[in-house]
Amino acid sequence: MTFLIDAAKYYKELPHQDAAWRWFEGQLPEYLLDEFRERFRDAPVSSSQLITPEVFERLTGYSRDLFSQEECDDCMKMLKETGFIKHREATCMLMANILHETGNMRWLKELSSGWSYESRADLGNDQPGDGPRFKGAGVLQLTGRYNYSRLSKALRDRRVMEGCDYVASTYPFRSAVIWIRENNLLTIAKTKGFEAVCVRINGGYNGYEDRLAKYSVCKSVLM
């Protein structure tokens, strides 16, 4: 345990240190790593293991058993495809807002029925049942036939048009990629900071104190 503590003390996320930390983790028994992570919540997270069930446990306080590897992989793909993976503090800003929006990953589908979206031309809902079928799904609530169709084309997956349940379970994070890109969220994070990210995602300051608290948690875990 002592050598782990010493290694963490001098860890600065330099490339050679990142590689060494991954090697360390591969050599040690899982029980020892678990004990270290439990005792030292600020244990460094290498880029290759930035999002894992264990990391989600530390971020949310919920058991790692509730988070699938598929969810983690989808999150990593979102971070890579939007460029956030290269900017750790910006990633913390994004993840803090995601944790707030989803209630610490509890809500990956909109809680309401979706009938309020029925026949909404601005969402492309032009067929009976489109409202509930294409209600909010994923970490930033992809909504409407038009936006689902764009995701379907981007991922080359026709099953996206099955609707909310499929997207929430298969692409909970990548469903947000188009919105993140088109709203220049990474640039906002890098140039304007956390408050601006919150406002861009939320449209205001709703839940700001919780977002800020989650930002602090994200920085303690991910940086």
Sequence and secondary structure as in RCSB ss.txt:
>XXXX:A:sequence
MTFLIDAAKYYKELPHQDAAWRWFEGQLPEYLLDEFRERFRDAPVSSSQLITPEVFERLTGYSRDLFSQEECDDC
MKMLKETGFIKHREATCMLMANILHETGNMRWLKELSSGWSYESRADLGNDQPGDGPRFKGAGVLQLTGRYNYSR
LSKALRDRRVMEGCDYVASTYPFRSAVIWIRENNLLTIAKTKGFEAVCVRINGGYNGYEDRLAKYSVCKSVLM
>XXXX:A:secstr
 HHHHHHHHT    HHHHHHHHHHHHHS HHHHHHHHHH TT    GGGSS HHHHHHHHSS GGGS HHHHHHH
HHHHHHHTGGG HHHHHHHHHHHHHHTTTTT SB SS SGGGTT GGGT  STTHHHHTS BTTTTB SHHHHHH
HHHHHT GGGGG HHHHHHH TTGGGHHHHHHTTHHHHHHHT HHHHHHHHHSS TTHHHHHHHHHHHHHHH 
